[in-house]
Amino acid sequence: MVSFVLSTLSKAWISIIVAFVVTCLLCYSGGKTTPTVAGSGNPQLRRKLLSLSQFNDPVTSVMKNSQPDAFIAPVEINPDSTISSDLFGIWHNQNLAAVCVRLKGGSRCPHPSLVGRLYGNSITMLEWSQVAPEGSPYTEYCGSYANAWLDPGTYFLEILIIHCNGFGTTALETIMADPNHQETEVESWLAFDFTYECVEDVAHNRITGTNAFVSITRNYYGTGDKHIGRWELSVPDESVFSPDGFTQQQFTRYQPQGCRENDPDHSLDRCQIPMRNTRLSEVSFFWNRDQTWIEKVQKYQVDFSNQLNYRSSAVYSQKFHAWLKDINYEYESPPICIMGDSHSHHLWAAMARLDLGHRFAMAGLLYPELKDAIFQFKHHYLLFRCTTFIIAAGQWPASKNAWDNEKYGRPFTFRQFQKGMSEIVKSPEIYSIDPDIKIYLRTIHVNPLGDLINDCGLERRPKDWRSPTVIDGYNLVVKGIVDMIKENSPELRDKVNFIDTRFINNPMWDTSRDFNHVHPQVSDVEAYYIAGKVLVN
């Protein structure tokens, strides 16, 4: 029942190694070697741990030593954050390619959900793991950038606390890191009801200071999908760099209460400053030169501007394909159906902007419900002869619509979401439609901290649950479903795949114009990558 989670985490070997290394480094016992170091079964890892053991307490050594190690530096703390009194320290450790956060014993939020971003010549998200050694009076988390694609330089560091009770992916990794963990613990994580888990105050959720800059002195070339491409500063100008050449602060956007377009305060500074959205005017996405699929996508592009009078941002898939029928367009092969709701429509609109609208069609699906999915598969097979489907159905299950729905009455737990998606991709009835049916599950988009997500109100619950904590959990579930099929279901191995676009979307997660749907500039990049995965690969 929990094997899909086990499969996913077993592949995160880099995170596990980092966790063990940091566990040694941050031992609070005054420089003594821990059993983890001495008992390491990997001689190379043991030598690595021992060679770094002089940095057992980076915070204390840096603060007290007049000549601190150049590779370990304290990071400015925001005294106005919701957990400022909980923080023992934050520091950047270049030896580990990580930024570490230490919380005091007895903290209000001993297991927080954190989001961290580095912003400089390129932009990347930190990957978090809990690393406190057993018996430590502290709680410690390290956000790694070891897998990122980064150049040497100065980066602005921002770390946010999203939830005081971190019930997301880091919590699961902490469970899995214990070799004596029980499956019931994993099941409890999956079944956790986060209906009444409010996000921290968005005006005070940044735990790093306004001048939290870190220096990275070596190249990181990216591993896995992070090697494919990255967001980079376009043409640097004075708005991006300070006079001394350092990157200026780039704070995460959020939407305060009463700041929607029709609200009286919308034009006031209290709304406009936190909602300012200029980041995408400063950056562009660059693909790695070894991505040979990029040129291959071009042969599928067709410009219909001389034959059809439309705006891709306004037209819907069905209308577009009706126009193609009117001009007697002959499809070389059936279009690929993008299944979901408004986020999937925006993805199709990006395909249209890229002259790929004819290769894709929109299919509806609000919730991961098998009955509804079967209907949509059959309907769009008859309508377009679609045999390839790209599915993402994680927005409505975590939105206020699920709360308002009499059938559900609350957001989907990770277990509920996993059950629904698994039933769809394993349904014999769906594959009986056509022997060539293929399904791609794509990652769910992380929503910015809009007014519904950060509104707890008198009921002490959010009005929308699509926070990074929840969406990250949904995405772990989606990846786990596909991983388990690859390992245990040979009959479906070539029929079900996973498209991970987090390396594209997550660094720009807060740039949505409406605090919901992906910004068109980001969506175009995602659409092109997805087109490459389903048309070329």
N, C-alpha and C positions, 0 to 999 in steps of 0.2 A: 504493500500500500504506500510505503514511503520511499520505495526504491528509486523513483524518478528523481527525488531530491538527492539521494546518495550518489547517483550517477553523475549529476551535475557537479556536485561539490568535489567528487573524487578527481575531477579534471583540473581543479584549481590548485595545482601543486605549487605554483609560484607563490600564491597567497599564503599557503601553509608554511612554506620555507621562511617567508618574510615574518610570519607570525612567531615562529620559533626563534628566529634571530632576535627580534625585538623583545621577546619575552626574556631572553638572556640579558640584553642591554639594559633593560629598564628594571632589573631586579632591585628592590629597595634595600637589599641587605648589605650595603656599604662596600661593594666591590668583591664580595664572595662569589665564587663560581657555583651556579645552581646545578642540581641534579640533571636538568635538561641538557646542559652543556657537557657535563662529564659523562653522561650516559648516552650521548648521541651515537647512534649506530652507524652514522655516515662520517668517516674520518675527515673528508674534505669539509663538510659542514661543521664538524667539531672544531677544526682548525680555524675556520672563519669566525665562529662564535668566540673562541678563546682569544683570537687576535683583536677582537673588538671589546673584550670584557672590561677594559680600562674605562669604558664609557658607560658604566653601570647606571649612573644617574645623570643623564645629560643636562637636565634642568639645573640641578645643584652645582655641578662642575662648571657650567658656563657662567652661572650667576656669581660664583665665589672666586673663580680663577681669573686672575688679571690677564692671563694669556690663554684664553680658551681655544680649544681645537677649532681650526678654521672650518671644519666640515660639520660642526654642531653649533647651532645658533638659536637663541631664544626668539620667539615670535611675539609681537605686541598683542596684548589681550585687550578686548573691548570691556571697559569697566561697567558699561551700561547693558550688557547682555543679560538675558534671563537667568543664566547660570554662572555669572561672573564670580560669585562667592564660592561656587563649587570647584572652580578651576585651580589646580595646583600650578600648572604651567602648560605652555605650548612651545614646541621647539621644532626646528627643521634639522633633520639628520641626513646629510648627503651620503654618508656611508651606507645608509639603508634606502636611499631615494624615497624618503617618506617624511611626512609631517606628523608629529605625535602629540596627542592631547592626554594630559593626566588629570583625573578628577580626584578630589579628596575623598577620604572615607566618610560615609554618612551623607553623601551628596543627595540633594533633592532629585537629581536625575543621574543615577549611577550607570544607567545603560541607555544613553541617548541615541537617537538616529541622527547621523551627521551627513552633511553634503559639503564637499570641498571642491574648489576650482582654482586652478592656476591660470593667470591671464598675463601674457607677455607677447613675445614674438609669435607664439602659438598658444592655443587654449586647450586645456585638458581637465578632466575630472579626476579627483583622487579616489582610490579604491580602498575602502575601510575594512579593518579587521580589529577585533578586540585582542589585546596582547598581554594583559596583566598576568604575571606569574601566580601560580597557586599560593594562597596564603598572603598575598600582598594586601596592604590596607588601602590601596588605591585601585581605581579602575582606569585602564589605559587603552587608548585607541590610536592606531596609526593609519594614516591615509597614504597609500603608496602611489608614486608616479613611475615606478620602474618599468611598467608595460607601455608607457606613453611614448609618443614621438615628439621629443622636445630638443631644442637647441640650447646651448649655453646662453645665459643672460639673466636679467632681473625680471622676476614675475611678481605680480600682485597676488597675494594669497587671501582667499576668503573662505571661511568655514562657518556654516550655519548649523544650528541645532533645529531640526524639523519637529521631532517628537521627543518629549521627555522620556517616555517609555518606548524604547527602540524595539519594536516588534517586527522589523523588516529583515532584510537579507543578512545584515551583520549579526543579528540575534540568532539566526539559523546557523551561520558559520561558527558562532561561539559554541553552540550545541554540538555541532559535528566535530569540532576540534578536540572534544573530550573523547578519548578512546573508549571510555566506559559509558558513553551516552546510551540511552534507551530509545527505542523506536517510539515509545509513548511521548517522549519529549518532542520529537519531530512532528508527531501527529498533533500535539498541543499547539505547536507553532502554526501548522496548517489551519487548524480549526479556530484560531484566536479570533474573537469578535472585537474588531477595532471601531465599532460604531461610536463609542464615546471617547475615543482617543483624539483629543484636540491638538492641533499644531501649536508650537510655541508662538508667543507674540511676535508677529512678523516685523514689527518696528524695532525689536530688540533681540532678534534671534541670531545675529552675527556675533560670534564669540571672538573673532580676531579683530585687531585694532584697525583704525582707518589708515595706518601706515604700515601694514603688515606686508612687507616685501621680503622675498627670499631670493637668494642667488644660487643658480645652478651652473656648475662649472664644467660639465661634460655633456656630450651628446647622448640622447636616448633615441633609438631608431624605431621603436614601436614593435610590439609583438601582437600576433593575431590580427584582428580587424583594425587595430590602431595603427598598423603599418600601411593600411590601404590609403588613408588620407587624413587630413587634419584641417582645422580652421587656423588661418594665419592672419596677422595684420596685413592689410593691403599696402597702401602707400602711407607710411608713417607721417603724421603731421603733428602740429602743436597740441591738438586736442587729445592726442593719445599719449604723448610723451611730455614729461615735465622738462624744465630747462636743463636739468642735470642729465637728461637722457634716460631716466627711469620711466617705466610704464606708470601711468597714473592709475588711480583707483577705478575699478569697475565693479560697482555693487550690484547685487542681484535685485532685479525688479520685483515689486509686489504691488498689489492693489489694496489700498486702505478701504475701510468701510465708507460708503457714501461718495465714492469717486467714479461711479459709472458716468458714461457720456452725458446722460440727461440729468445727473444730480447737480444741485446748485453749486457744490464745492469743486466740481470737476476741474475748473480752471485755476484753482488756488494752488499755492506751492505745496500744501500738505498732500495734495493728490499728484500734481505734476512731477515733483522731484522723485518720489519713489517709483513712479510709472514711466519715467523717461526711457525712451527706447532708441538709443543711437548706436548701440554696439555693432549692429549689422552693417552700418555705413562704413565701419572701420576694418572689417574682416572679409576674407574670401576663403572658399574651400579649395584646397589644393590636393590633387590626387598624386599618389606616389608614381614615379615614372615607370615602374614595373607593372602597372595595371593595364595589361594588353586588351582587356575586354572593352575599354572605353571607346576605342575607335570602332570596334565591332558593333556597338549599339547604333552607331550613326547610320548604318545601312538600313535600319528599320525606321528611321525618321522620314516622315512625309509632310511637306508643308502644304496645307490646304487653304492658305490665306487667299489665294487667287480664285478659289472655287466656292468658299464658304465665308459668309460675313458673320463672324462671331467673336466674342471675347472669352478666352478660356476661363477667366475668373468667374464668369457669370453662367456659362452654359453647363448643362448637366449631361451626363454620359448618354442617357437614352435619347435626348434631343440631338446630340452630336451624331450618334449612329443613325438616327432617322434621316439626318441631312446626307450622310454618306449613302444611304439607300436611295435618296432622291437623285443623286448625281451618278447612280449606278456604279458605285465603287465596288470593286471585286476584291474581297479579302484573300490574301495569300494563304492565311491560316486563321482559325477562329481566334477572336480576341481572348485575352486573359481577364478573368473576372476578379475585381478587387472587392472583397466582401467586408462589410462593416456599416458604419453610419457616416456622420459628417466628417470625421477624420479621414475616412477612406475616400469620401468625395473630394476632399481637398487634395488628397494624394493623386486621384485621377485628374483633377484640374492641373496639377503640376505636370503630369504626363502630357496633357494637351498643350501646355506651354512649351514643352520640349518636342513638339511635333510627333508625339507617340500616342496621342489620344485614340487613334484607330486601332492600336494594338491592345488596348485595355478597355474594359467596360465595368460599370459599377453594379454591385449586387448588395442588397440590404441585409443586415443582420445586427440586431440591437444587443441581444444577450447570447451567451453560449448555451443555447437550448437546442437539443438535437432535432426536435420536431420542426422548429422554425428553419434550422439549417438544411434539413432534407428538402423542405419546400423550396428554399432559395436555390439549392444545387439543381434540382429538377427544372425549376422555372427558367433559370438562366442557361441551362443546357439546351432547352427548347428554343429560347429566345436568340441566343448567340452561338450555340454549340460550344460553349466554354467547357474545356476539360482541365484547365489549370486555374486554380483558385488561390488567391492571396487573402488570408483571413486575419483580422484583428478585431476582437470583440471585447475589449477591456475597459472602454470608457463608460458606457451605461452601467455596468455592474458596480462601479465605484462612485457613481454620481447620485445626485438627489433624486434622479428618476427611479433608482432602485428602492430608495426609501419610500417614495410616494406610490410605488407599485404594490397593490394589495397582495400579490403572490409572494413577494420577497420581504418587503417591510424593513429592509436594512441593506447595507452594501454586502457584496459577495465576499465571504472569507476566501483565503487562498485555497482551501480545500474545495469549496463550492465552485470556484472558478476552474480549478484543476479538473474536477469531475466533469463539468460541462464541456470543456475543450477536448478532453480525452475521448468522451463519447462521440464527438463529431469526427475527429480524425481517425477513429477506429470503426466507424459505422459501416457494416457490410452493405447496407442499403444505399449509401452514397456511392460506394465503389461499383455497385451493380448498375449504376446509370450508364457508365461507359468504362471499358477496361483501361482506358488511358487517363482516367482521373488522377490528378496530382494536386496536392495541397501544400501550400507554403504558409506557415505561421510566421507573422512578422512581429517585431517588438511593439509594445504599446507605448504611445507617446506620453512623456512626463508633462504634466500640466504645470504652468507657473502658479505662484501662490496668489490666486485670485481671491476676491472678497468672499465667495462662498466657502472656499477651502479654509480660510483663516477666520471665519465667523463661527465662534462657539455659542454665543448667545446665552439666553437664560436656561436653555435645556442642557447646556454643557456638552454639546456635541457639534461637530462640523455640519454644515449644510451640503458639503461636497467632500468626498474622501479621496480625490485623485491627487494626493500628495506624492512626492518622490518616494516616501516609505512604502506606500501601498503599490504604486505602479512598479517599483523595483521588484516587489514580491511577486506580482503578476508575471513579470517578465522572466523571473527565475522559474516559475511554474511552467511557462510556455516552453522555455528551453529544455527543462527537465522532461517534459512530455516527449519532445522530439528525440532527445538523447536515449530515452528508454526504448522508443520504437526502433531506433537504429541498432540497439544492442540486443533486443529480445523479440522483435517481430520481423523476421526476414521477408514475409509476404508484403509488408508495408514499407520496408526500408527505403525503397526507391520512390515511394509515393508521397512521403511526408518529409518536409524539410523546414529548416528554421532560417529566417533572414534577420540578422541582428544589425540594426541601424543605430544603436546607441552611441557609437563613436561619432556619428553625424549629429544626432539630435540632442544628446545630453549636454554637451558644452554650451549649447544655445537654448537650453530648456526654458529660460525666462523671457525669451524675445517675442512670444506670441502677441499679436496685436490686440486680440480680444481676451487674453489670459485663458485661452482654451486651445485653439487650433494652431498648428505649426505655422510659423511665419513662411510666406511664399519663398523667400530666399533659401531657407533651410529645407523646405519641402521639395524644391527643385533638385537639390543635391540628393536627398533621400530617394526621390523618384528615379533619378538616373541610375543610382546604385541598384535599386530593386529591379529596374528594367534589365540591367546587366546580369543579375542573378537568374532571372527567369527566361530571358531571351537568348543569352549567350552561354552561360555556364551550364 
